[in-house]
Amino acid sequence: MAGQGFIVIEGASENNLKNVSLRIPKGKITVFTGVSGSGKSSLCLDTIAAESRRELNETFPSFVQQYLPHYGRPNVEHIGNMPVTIVIDQKKPASNNRSTVATYTDVYALLRLLFSRVGQPFVGYSDTFSFNHPSGSCPRCTGLGVVTDLDIHKLVDFDKCLNDEDVIHFPTFTTGAWRWKRYAYSGLFDLDKKIKDYSKEELDMFLYSPQVRLKNPPSNWPKSAKFEGLYPRMYRSIITTKEGKRQQKVLDPMLCITVCPECHGTRLNERVRSCRIEGKNLADVVSLSISDALKWVQGIEAPLGVDIKKELQRRLAALVDIGVGYLTLSRGTGTLSGGEAQRIKIAKYINSALTDMAYVLDEPSVGLHPQDIHRLKRSLQHLRDAGNTVLVVEHHREIIAMADHVVDLGPMAGSHGGEIMFEGSYADLLKSDTVTGRMLRHRSTVKSRCREPQGWFSLKQATLHNLKAVDVEIPMGVMTVVAGVAGSGKSSLMEEFMKQCDRQVIFIGQKNIGINLRSTPATYLGIADRVRQLFAKASHQRVNLFSFNSTGACPACKGKGIIVSDMAFMESIETVCEACHGSRYNEDALSHRYRGLNISEALDLTVEEALRFYADQPFLPRLEALDRVGLGYLHLNQSMSTLSGGELQRVKLADQLHSKGEVFVIDEPTDGLHLNDVERLLKLFNEMTDAGNTLILIEHSLEVMKEADYLIELGPGGGDDGGRLLFCGEPTAMLRCDQSVTRPYLAASTGL
């Protein structure tokens, strides 16, 4: 077994880690705790996992390495006794329109094999049952399950002629553009004739013509060019390409995506759908939830399917055991939450024959109701008992309690963190004087004096997704928590609420907020522009001199701060730009100072440091808002692409703290937060509610439920087993509701 020995780390200084050295027991579950930003991810992901992956990649030939992910060398003196490490994070699998839960988990490949052997009538071998194969896919939608219809009247102004401005409403088709010339220079159309006046032949040619070579085209027509109608050209060159994604905002209003009328969304052609097992075809099976699909597989008795049945049962049972049995096999991977995607990955590795591996899990309890936590615990124990080392970054009480070993980082976040505050057992952690130890010992009570609602919103007959015609009264002017197990319909209920509500609803989720590598907290909140203006005023220079996206950019790295050297078949080397030393600015921009700092230094301050430095500036409330939501440790110029979903969500929240009388729907705001940070966030939510706002939180945290004025619970299960209203009322009333799935956990958390 791998239980002997330790992973030895010496002198880890990645990000905010302060020369950390420790020994992590192999073959055990080690949980890393600490407040948000204390250095947990820097140690587990950016040091241990990054070094393991980097060294593993170096064992491959240089030709192969160019196709592998590239990991930089972490800032650590030495790591010894390191197993191969697999990171199970919350990033969704690289999704496309053809990626489903069934295909990602390889269940679909097994089902294809099963139907090719057992299904009647016989229609072909395994590939025939693939919606990605010409022999199996629906001819109308080519296996996508949906068809995209272009509204030509939103693309073309039929009241204009080709010589008019903006006759075709798409950037590369504008009058004078090269694609416009393919119609104007074809010699087929009168350029001063309105489109609506074209003859049927002219209109068919303009809109529907396939690619054809023109006979005797005008002299300004390119010799190698072919003429093609607008419809086929838009589908071939725009809608199905990267250009379409780049121009999505322009394109989306012109498109209508509907379920394919020929295959009814099943993706498969009629011949494949005629093949059945136990009365169901392949499309019927993948439309089932994972739990129901497992029951169907268990009922198959055909001798030819015995081996496949056994493997299918093993894979489906692992998915049910991890708590995602409510998902349908046909569910697109792009629609999964981060927590669901992570649990599917865990299920894949549970069935792996590999041993003596290290698995690093980043907050696997995210999105889980207390009832589902025991399933997660069982899966983590299974990984350990198979001879692996399990490293978990986590805040949940029960996951910390199950650890064989606990490492607590702190004492606080950012530059105030990065130190080992405690190492040892959970029992000893409870006795410790660390922030984590104190918070774990503390048991809060259920709120007894709740705010009076300032009105009610009646949500009627909500049937979105799995909701079973739900009628519910939602209080306004108070803090409401929508609870329920994963997949019970919480998000669907709030979607319906936002559709039906006659007031503007501000939704704050954890998805990206239009960020890119150059987005920072300072740019998102408008602070960067104000800082540049201060420098421009103090130096009597133009504002764009102090932007690394403009005049102020370093000429060597073009404002990136790094130089990437392409080493052909070897890994590209990233080096800090020697000209600007990573600051991104040129010498002229850096030569000017404001209160002793240059522009790079002024934007590299943490939020806490900036509060003092810009104490007399009118944008101070923006900085205070970031600090109030617990992001004081972030640097103003930190790339938003490095922030977690929870951090991105709190940046959005900081942008709304000034609001009064608004309605907010906030999706799982405590994800990734330490108990100490949850307490801080609750104080903020209470202040927002007292300011006259309505807060509706989709949440699993018992601490948040205890502080709510009103609770709404859906369930009892996930998927088809959910979507029913189990409880609505004040938190104390839930403690008396036998129908509530949450009640026993809420009672236990208060010591009742």
C-alpha positions in Angstrom: 0.0 0.0 0.0 1.0 3.6 -0.4 0.5 4.4 3.3 4.2 4.3 3.9 6.2 7.6 3.6 5.5 11.2 3.1 5.4 13.8 0.3 8.2 16.2 1.4 8.0 19.9 0.5 10.8 22.3 1.4 10.8 26.1 0.9 7.6 26.6 -1.1 7.2 30.3 -1.9 4.7 30.2 -4.7 2.3 33.3 -4.7 1.8 34.3 -1.0 3.4 31.1 0.5 6.1 32.1 3.0 8.9 29.5 2.6 6.6 26.7 3.6 8.0 23.3 4.5 5.9 20.3 5.5 5.4 16.5 5.2 2.2 15.1 3.9 1.3 11.5 4.7 0.9 9.3 1.6 -2.0 6.9 1.4 -4.1 9.2 3.6 -6.8 12.0 3.1 -5.2 15.3 3.9 -7.5 18.3 4.1 -6.1 21.9 3.6 -8.1 24.5 5.4 -7.8 28.3 6.0 -9.6 31.5 5.1 -10.1 32.4 1.4 -6.8 33.5 -0.1 -4.6 32.0 2.7 -2.6 29.9 0.2 -4.3 26.6 0.1 -4.6 26.5 -3.7 -1.1 27.9 -4.0 0.3 24.9 -2.1 -1.9 22.1 -3.5 -2.5 23.2 -7.1 0.2 25.7 -8.0 3.1 23.9 -6.2 2.4 20.2 -5.6 0.2 19.4 -8.7 2.1 21.8 -11.0 5.5 20.2 -10.2 4.1 16.7 -10.6 2.6 17.4 -13.9 5.7 19.3 -15.1 8.0 16.4 -14.2 5.7 13.8 -15.7 5.5 15.8 -19.0 9.3 15.9 -19.1 9.4 12.1 -19.3 7.9 12.2 -22.8 9.9 12.9 -26.0 10.2 16.6 -26.9 8.0 16.0 -30.0 5.2 14.8 -27.8 5.7 17.5 -25.2 4.6 20.2 -27.7 1.1 18.7 -27.6 0.8 18.5 -23.8 -0.3 21.3 -21.4 2.7 23.4 -20.3 3.4 24.0 -16.6 5.9 26.5 -15.3 8.4 25.5 -12.6 6.8 26.4 -9.2 8.7 28.5 -6.7 9.8 25.7 -4.4 13.3 24.5 -3.2 12.5 20.8 -3.2 9.7 18.3 -3.5 10.5 14.7 -2.7 8.6 11.3 -2.8 6.1 12.8 -5.2 3.5 10.5 -6.8 1.9 11.2 -10.1 -0.8 13.8 -9.4 -4.3 14.1 -11.0 -6.2 17.3 -10.4 -10.0 17.0 -10.1 -11.1 20.6 -10.3 -14.4 22.3 -11.1 -13.5 23.3 -14.6 -16.1 21.9 -17.1 -14.8 19.3 -19.6 -13.9 21.1 -22.9 -17.5 21.3 -24.1 -19.0 21.5 -27.5 -22.4 20.9 -28.9 -21.7 17.2 -29.2 -20.4 16.6 -25.7 -22.9 15.0 -23.3 -22.8 13.3 -19.9 -23.0 9.9 -21.7 -20.1 10.6 -24.1 -17.9 12.2 -21.5 -18.2 9.2 -19.1 -17.8 6.7 -21.9 -21.3 5.3 -21.1 -22.4 6.2 -24.6 -19.7 4.0 -26.2 -20.8 1.0 -24.1 -24.5 1.6 -24.9 -23.6 1.7 -28.6 -21.9 -1.6 -28.3 -24.8 -3.0 -26.3 -27.3 -2.1 -29.0 -25.2 -3.4 -31.8 -25.1 -6.8 -30.1 -28.5 -7.1 -28.4 -30.8 -4.6 -30.2 -33.5 -5.8 -32.6 -33.7 -5.5 -35.5 -30.0 -5.5 -36.2 -29.1 -2.2 -38.0 -25.3 -2.2 -37.8 -22.2 -2.2 -35.7 -21.2 0.1 -32.9 -20.3 3.1 -35.1 -23.8 3.0 -36.6 -25.2 4.1 -33.3 -23.0 7.2 -33.0 -24.6 10.6 -33.6 -21.2 11.7 -34.7 -21.0 9.2 -37.5 -22.8 9.7 -40.9 -24.4 6.3 -40.7 -26.0 7.1 -37.3 -26.6 10.9 -37.3 -29.8 12.6 -38.2 -29.4 14.0 -41.8 -31.3 17.2 -40.9 -29.2 18.3 -37.9 -26.1 16.2 -38.5 -26.3 14.8 -35.0 -26.6 18.1 -33.1 -30.2 17.6 -32.0 -31.0 21.2 -32.9 -31.3 23.2 -36.0 -30.2 26.8 -36.5 -32.5 28.9 -38.6 -31.3 32.3 -39.9 -33.9 35.0 -40.0 -33.0 36.6 -43.4 -35.1 39.7 -42.8 -32.9 40.5 -39.7 -29.7 40.0 -41.9 -30.9 41.8 -45.1 -32.9 45.0 -45.4 -35.2 44.2 -48.3 -36.2 47.8 -48.7 -32.6 48.7 -49.8 -30.5 48.0 -52.8 -26.9 46.6 -52.8 -25.6 50.1 -53.4 -27.2 51.4 -50.1 -25.4 51.6 -46.8 -26.0 48.7 -44.4 -28.0 46.6 -46.7 -26.6 43.4 -45.2 -26.3 43.8 -41.4 -23.1 41.9 -40.7 -19.6 43.5 -40.3 -17.8 41.7 -43.2 -20.8 42.1 -45.5 -21.1 45.9 -45.1 -21.2 48.0 -48.2 -17.7 48.1 -49.7 -16.4 45.1 -47.7 -14.9 42.1 -49.4 -17.9 39.8 -48.9 -20.3 42.5 -50.1 -18.2 42.7 -53.3 -19.0 39.0 -54.0 -22.5 40.1 -54.7 -22.0 43.6 -56.0 -19.2 42.6 -58.5 -20.9 39.4 -59.7 -22.8 41.1 -62.5 -25.9 39.2 -61.5 -27.8 42.0 -59.9 -28.9 45.6 -60.6 -27.1 47.4 -57.7 -29.8 50.1 -57.6 -32.7 47.7 -57.5 -34.3 47.1 -54.1 -34.0 43.5 -52.9 -37.8 43.2 -52.5 -38.2 43.9 -56.2 -35.9 41.0 -57.3 -37.5 38.4 -59.5 -37.9 34.9 -58.1 -34.8 33.8 -60.1 -32.7 36.7 -58.8 -33.8 36.2 -55.2 -33.1 32.5 -55.4 -29.7 33.2 -56.8 -29.0 35.9 -54.2 -30.2 33.8 -51.2 -29.8 30.1 -52.0 -27.3 29.5 -54.8 -24.7 26.8 -54.0 -21.1 27.6 -54.9 -20.8 28.1 -58.7 -18.3 29.5 -61.2 -19.7 32.4 -63.1 -19.8 32.4 -66.8 -18.3 35.6 -68.3 -18.1 37.5 -65.0 -17.2 41.3 -64.9 -13.5 42.2 -65.1 -13.4 43.2 -61.4 -14.6 39.7 -60.3 -11.6 37.7 -58.8 -10.5 34.9 -61.2 -10.5 32.1 -58.6 -13.7 33.1 -56.8 -17.0 31.2 -56.8 -20.4 32.8 -56.3 -22.5 31.5 -53.3 -25.9 32.6 -52.0 -26.3 34.4 -48.6 -27.8 31.4 -46.8 -25.2 28.8 -47.6 -22.4 31.3 -47.2 -23.6 32.4 -43.7 -23.9 28.8 -42.5 -20.5 27.7 -44.0 -18.3 30.8 -43.3 -19.9 32.4 -40.3 -22.5 30.5 -38.2 -20.4 27.3 -37.8 -17.0 28.9 -37.5 -14.9 30.8 -35.0 -15.9 34.0 -36.8 -19.4 33.4 -35.7 -18.3 33.0 -32.1 -16.4 36.3 -32.3 -19.4 38.1 -33.7 -21.9 36.3 -31.4 -23.5 39.5 -30.2 -24.3 40.6 -33.8 -25.3 37.1 -34.9 -27.5 35.9 -32.0 -30.5 38.2 -32.8 -30.6 36.8 -36.3 -30.6 33.2 -35.3 -33.4 30.9 -34.0 -32.2 27.6 -32.5 -35.0 25.0 -32.3 -35.2 21.3 -31.6 -34.7 19.3 -34.8 -38.1 18.5 -36.3 -36.9 15.3 -37.9 -35.2 13.5 -35.0 -37.0 15.5 -32.3 -33.7 16.3 -30.5 -32.5 12.7 -30.3 -29.6 13.3 -32.8 -30.1 9.9 -34.3 -31.6 8.9 -37.7 -34.9 6.9 -38.0 -33.1 3.7 -38.9 -31.0 3.7 -35.7 -34.1 4.6 -33.6 -35.9 1.5 -34.9 -33.5 -0.7 -33.0 -34.8 -1.5 -29.5 -33.9 -3.4 -26.3 -36.7 -4.1 -23.8 -38.9 -1.7 -25.8 -36.4 1.2 -25.7 -34.2 2.6 -28.4 -30.8 4.3 -27.8 -32.4 7.7 -27.8 -34.9 6.6 -25.2 -32.2 5.3 -22.9 -30.0 8.4 -23.0 -33.0 10.6 -22.2 -33.3 8.7 -18.8 -31.7 10.0 -15.7 -28.5 8.1 -14.6 -30.4 6.4 -11.8 -33.2 5.2 -14.2 -30.7 4.1 -16.8 -29.0 2.0 -14.1 -32.4 0.3 -13.4 -32.9 -0.3 -17.1 -29.5 -1.9 -17.6 -30.0 -4.2 -14.6 -33.1 -5.6 -16.3 -31.3 -6.8 -19.4 -31.0 -10.6 -19.6 -29.6 -11.2 -23.1 -26.5 -13.5 -22.9 -24.6 -11.4 -25.6 -24.9 -8.4 -23.3 -23.6 -9.8 -20.0 -20.0 -8.4 -20.2 -21.2 -4.9 -21.4 -24.0 -4.9 -18.7 -21.5 -5.5 -16.0 -19.3 -2.6 -17.1 -22.3 -0.3 -17.6 -23.5 -1.1 -14.1 -20.1 -0.2 -12.6 -19.9 3.1 -14.3 -23.5 4.2 -13.7 -23.4 3.1 -10.1 -20.3 5.2 -9.5 -22.2 8.2 -10.8 -25.2 7.5 -8.6 -23.0 7.0 -5.6 -21.3 10.4 -6.0 -24.7 12.1 -6.1 -25.3 13.0 -9.8 -27.9 10.2 -10.4 -30.5 12.9 -11.2 -28.6 14.1 -14.4 -29.8 12.7 -17.7 -27.3 11.0 -19.9 -28.2 13.3 -22.8 -27.4 16.4 -20.7 -24.8 18.7 -22.4 -21.6 19.0 -20.5 -21.6 22.8 -21.1 -24.8 23.0 -18.9 -23.3 21.4 -15.8 -22.3 23.4 -12.8 -18.7 23.3 -11.7 -19.6 21.0 -8.8 -21.4 18.6 -11.1 -18.5 18.5 -13.5 -16.1 17.7 -10.7 -18.2 14.9 -9.3 -18.5 13.3 -12.7 -14.7 13.4 -12.9 -14.4 11.8 -9.4 -16.7 8.9 -10.6 -14.4 8.3 -13.6 -11.4 7.9 -11.3 -13.1 5.7 -8.7 -13.2 3.0 -11.4 -9.6 3.4 -12.3 -7.2 0.5 -11.9 -4.3 2.9 -11.2 -2.9 3.0 -7.7 -0.4 5.0 -5.6 -1.6 8.2 -7.3 -2.2 11.6 -5.7 -5.6 13.1 -6.3 -6.0 16.9 -5.6 -9.6 18.0 -5.2 -10.5 21.7 -5.1 -13.6 22.2 -2.8 -15.5 19.1 -3.9 -18.4 19.9 -1.5 -19.4 22.9 -3.7 -23.1 22.7 -4.7 -23.8 19.8 -2.4 -26.7 19.7 0.1 -25.8 18.3 3.6 -27.6 15.1 2.6 -25.3 14.5 -0.3 -22.0 15.1 1.7 -22.0 11.4 2.9 -21.8 10.2 -0.7 -18.8 12.5 -1.4 -17.1 11.3 1.8 -17.6 7.7 0.7 -16.1 8.4 -2.7 -13.0 10.1 -1.2 -12.5 7.2 1.2 -12.8 4.8 -1.8 -10.0 6.7 -3.6 -7.8 6.5 -0.5 -8.5 2.8 0.2 -7.5 1.9 -3.3 -3.9 2.9 -2.3 -3.9 6.6 -3.3 -3.1 9.9 -1.6 -6.0 12.3 -1.5 -5.4 16.1 -1.0 -8.5 18.2 -0.5 -8.8 21.9 -0.4 -12.0 22.3 1.6 -14.1 24.5 4.0 -17.0 22.1 4.8 -17.1 20.9 8.5 -17.9 17.3 7.7 -15.1 16.9 5.0 -12.6 18.5 7.4 -13.8 16.1 10.2 -13.2 13.0 8.0 -9.6 13.9 7.3 -6.7 11.6 8.4 -4.5 14.7 8.5 -5.3 18.5 8.5 -3.1 21.4 7.3 -4.4 24.8 8.3 -3.0 27.9 6.5 -3.2 31.5 7.5 -3.5 33.4 9.6 -5.4 35.6 7.1 -5.5 36.2 3.3 -3.0 37.4 0.7 0.2 38.9 2.1 -1.2 38.2 5.6 -1.4 34.5 4.9 0.8 31.8 3.4 2.0 30.3 6.7 1.3 26.9 8.3 -0.8 27.6 11.4 -1.6 23.9 12.3 -0.8 20.4 11.3 -2.4 17.3 12.8 -5.6 15.5 13.5 -9.1 17.0 13.4 -9.5 16.4 17.1 -6.4 18.5 17.8 -7.6 21.2 15.3 -10.7 21.6 17.4 -8.6 22.3 20.4 -6.3 24.8 18.5 -6.5 28.6 18.7 -6.5 29.1 14.9 -9.3 30.9 13.1 -10.4 27.5 11.7 -10.3 25.8 15.1 -12.4 28.6 16.7 -15.0 28.6 14.0 -15.4 24.8 14.0 -16.1 24.9 17.7 -18.7 27.6 17.4 -22.3 26.6 16.9 -24.8 29.3 15.9 -28.5 29.3 16.6 -31.5 29.6 14.3 -32.7 33.2 13.9 -35.8 33.7 16.0 -36.7 37.3 15.2 -37.2 37.6 11.5 -37.8 40.7 9.4 -41.4 41.4 8.3 -41.9 41.1 4.5 -42.7 44.4 2.7 -44.9 42.5 0.2 -45.1 39.2 -1.6 -44.5 38.0 -5.1 -46.8 35.1 -6.2 -45.0 32.7 -8.5 -47.7 30.6 -10.2 -47.5 27.2 -11.9 -43.7 27.1 -12.4 -42.9 24.1 -14.7 -39.4 24.9 -16.0 -37.2 21.8 -16.3 -38.2 19.5 -13.4 -40.6 21.9 -11.5 -44.0 20.2 -10.8 -46.4 23.2 -11.3 -45.0 25.0 -8.2 -47.0 27.7 -6.6 -45.0 29.7 -4.0 -45.2 33.1 -2.3 -41.8 34.9 -2.2 -41.4 37.6 0.4 -40.0 41.0 -0.7 -37.7 43.3 1.4 -36.2 40.4 3.4 -33.4 37.8 3.1 -34.7 34.5 1.7 -32.8 31.3 1.2 -33.9 28.7 -1.5 -32.7 25.3 -0.3 -32.8 21.7 -1.5 -30.6 18.8 -2.6 -28.5 19.2 -5.8 -30.8 19.1 -8.9 -34.0 19.7 -6.9 -35.0 22.7 -9.0 -33.7 25.7 -7.0 -32.1 27.4 -10.0 -35.1 26.6 -12.2 -37.4 28.2 -9.6 -35.3 31.4 -9.6 -35.2 31.4 -13.5 -39.0 31.3 -13.4 -39.1 34.1 -10.8 -36.8 36.3 -12.9 -39.0 35.7 -16.0 -42.3 36.4 -14.1 -41.1 39.3 -11.8 -42.3 42.7 -13.0 -39.3 44.4 -11.4 -35.7 44.3 -12.6 -33.8 41.5 -10.9 -30.0 41.6 -10.5 -28.6 38.1 -10.8 -25.1 37.5 -9.4 -23.7 34.1 -10.3 -20.2 32.7 -10.6 -19.8 32.6 -14.3 -17.3 34.7 -16.1 -18.2 38.4 -16.3 -16.8 39.0 -19.8 -13.3 38.8 -18.6 -10.0 38.3 -20.6 -6.4 38.2 -19.6 -6.2 42.0 -19.4 -9.3 42.3 -17.2 -8.5 43.2 -13.5 -10.5 44.2 -10.5 -9.3 47.8 -11.2 -10.6 47.8 -14.8 -13.9 46.1 -13.9 -14.8 48.6 -11.2 -13.5 51.6 -13.2 -10.6 52.3 -10.7 -7.8 51.9 -13.3 -9.1 54.8 -15.4 -9.2 57.1 -12.3 -5.6 56.1 -11.4 -4.4 56.9 -14.9 -6.1 60.3 -14.7 -4.3 61.0 -11.4 -0.9 60.3 -13.1 -1.8 62.3 -16.2 -2.8 65.3 -14.1 0.3 65.1 -11.9 2.7 64.7 -14.9 0.9 66.9 -17.4 0.9 64.0 -19.9 -1.9 62.3 -21.9 -3.9 59.6 -20.1 -3.1 56.9 -22.7 0.6 57.1 -21.8 -0.3 55.3 -18.6 -2.1 52.4 -20.3 -0.1 49.2 -21.2 -2.8 48.6 -23.9 -1.9 51.9 -25.6 1.0 54.4 -25.8 2.5 53.3 -22.5 3.1 49.7 -23.5 6.6 48.2 -23.3 7.8 48.0 -26.9 9.6 44.6 -26.3 6.6 42.6 -24.9 3.8 44.8 -26.2 2.3 45.3 -22.8 2.2 41.6 -21.8 5.0 41.6 -19.3 6.4 38.3 -20.6 8.3 37.1 -23.7 7.3 33.8 -25.2 10.1 32.0 -27.0 9.0 29.3 -29.5 11.4 26.4 -29.2 10.1 24.4 -32.1 9.5 20.8 -30.9 10.5 21.7 -27.3 8.3 23.5 -24.8 7.9 27.2 -25.3 9.8 29.2 -22.8 8.1 32.1 -21.0 10.5 34.7 -19.5 9.8 37.9 -17.7 10.4 40.8 -20.1 13.9 42.1 -19.5 13.0 45.6 -20.9 10.2 46.3 -18.4 10.9 43.6 -15.8 7.3 42.4 -16.1 5.7 45.8 -15.4 4.3 46.0 -19.0 5.1 49.7 -19.3 7.7 51.5 -21.3 10.4 53.8 -19.7 8.5 57.0 -20.4 5.4 55.8 -18.6 7.4 54.5 -15.6 9.4 57.7 -15.4 6.5 59.6 -14.0 5.4 59.3 -10.3 2.4 60.0 -8.2 3.1 60.2 -4.4 6.3 58.3 -4.9 5.0 55.4 -7.0 5.1 54.8 -10.7 2.0 53.6 -12.6 3.0 49.9 -12.3 3.5 50.2 -8.6 0.3 52.2 -8.0 -1.8 49.5 -9.7 0.1 46.6 -8.1 -1.1 47.6 -4.6 -3.4 45.2 -2.8 -6.9 46.5 -2.1 -5.9 47.0 1.6 -2.8 49.0 0.6 -4.8 51.0 -1.9 -7.3 52.0 0.8 -4.6 53.9 2.6 -2.8 55.2 -0.5 -6.0 56.5 -2.2 -7.8 57.5 1.1 -8.6 61.0 -0.2 -9.8 60.0 -3.7 -13.5 60.0 -4.8 -13.2 56.3 -5.9 -12.4 55.2 -2.4 -15.9 53.7 -2.0 -15.1 51.3 -4.8 -12.1 50.1 -2.9 -14.0 49.9 0.3 -16.6 47.7 -1.5 -13.9 45.2 -2.5 -12.7 45.1 1.1 -16.2 44.7 2.5 -16.8 41.6 0.3 -13.6 40.0 1.7 -11.3 40.7 -1.3 -8.8 43.0 0.5 -6.0 40.6 -0.4 -6.4 41.0 -4.2 -4.0 43.2 -6.2 -5.7 45.9 -8.2 -3.9 44.7 -11.4 -4.5 40.9 -10.8 -5.8 39.2 -13.9 -9.5 38.3 -13.4 -8.7 35.0 -15.2 -6.8 33.9 -12.1 -9.8 34.4 -9.8 -12.1 31.6 -8.6 -15.8 31.6 -9.3 -16.5 32.7 -5.8 -14.0 35.6 -6.1 -15.5 36.7 -9.4 -19.0 36.6 -7.8 -17.8 38.8 -5.0 -16.3 41.3 -7.4 -19.7 41.5 -9.0 -21.3 41.9 -5.6 -18.8 44.8 -4.8 -20.1 46.6 -7.8 -23.7 46.5 -6.4 -23.1 47.3 -2.7 -24.4 50.9 -3.2 -27.8 49.6 -4.4 -31.0 50.3 -2.5 -34.5 48.9 -3.0 -33.3 46.4 -5.6 -34.1 42.7 -6.0 -31.1 40.4 -6.0 -30.8 36.6 -6.8 -27.4 35.4 -5.7 -26.3 31.8 -6.7 -24.5 29.9 -3.9 -22.5 32.9 -2.6 -20.6 30.9 0.1 -19.0 28.5 -2.4 -15.3 28.5 -1.6 -15.6 30.5 1.6 -14.1 29.7 5.0 -16.6 29.8 7.9 -15.0 33.0 9.0 -15.6 34.5 5.6 -19.2 33.3 5.6 -19.8 35.1 8.8 -18.4 38.3 7.2 -20.5 37.9 4.1 -23.7 37.3 6.2 -23.0 40.6 7.9 -22.9 42.3 4.5 -26.1 40.6 3.4 -27.9 41.8 6.5 -26.7 45.4 5.8 -27.9 45.1 2.2 -31.3 43.9 3.4 -31.6 46.6 6.0 -30.9 49.1 3.1 -34.2 48.1 1.6 -33.0 45.4 -0.8 -34.6 42.0 -1.4 -32.1 39.2 -1.2 -32.9 35.7 -2.5 -30.0 33.3 -2.0 -29.7 29.9 -3.6 -27.7 28.2 -0.9 -26.7 24.9 0.8 -24.8 26.5 3.8 -26.6 25.8 7.1 -25.0 28.9 8.6 -26.8 31.0 5.9 -30.1 29.2 6.4 -30.0 29.9 10.2 -29.6 33.7 9.4 -32.4 33.9 6.8 -35.7 35.6 7.4 -37.5 33.0 5.2 -36.7 29.6 3.8 -38.1 27.9 0.7 -37.1 24.2 0.2 -37.5 22.1 -3.0 -37.1 18.4 -3.3 -37.3 15.7 -2.1 -34.6 14.4 -4.6 -32.9 15.6 -7.7 -34.1 15.5 -11.3 -37.5 13.9 -11.8 -37.5 13.1 -8.1 -37.4 16.8 -7.3 -39.3 19.9 -8.3 -41.8 19.9 -5.5 -42.3 22.5 -2.7 -41.4 20.8 0.6 -41.4 23.8 2.9 -41.7 27.6 3.0 -41.6 29.7 6.2 -39.3 31.0 8.9 -36.2 28.9 9.9 -37.6 28.0 13.3 -40.7 26.5 11.6 -38.5 24.2 9.4 -37.3 22.5 12.7 -40.9 21.3 13.1 -41.4 20.2 9.5 -41.2 16.4 9.0 -41.4 16.7 5.2 -38.2 18.8 5.1 -35.1 17.0 3.9 -32.9 19.8 5.4 -34.5 19.8 8.8 -32.4 17.1 10.5 -29.1 18.8 9.3 -30.3 22.2 10.4 -31.2 20.8 13.9 -27.9 19.0 14.2 -25.9 22.1 13.3 -27.4 24.0 16.3 -26.8 21.1 18.7 -30.5 20.2 19.0 
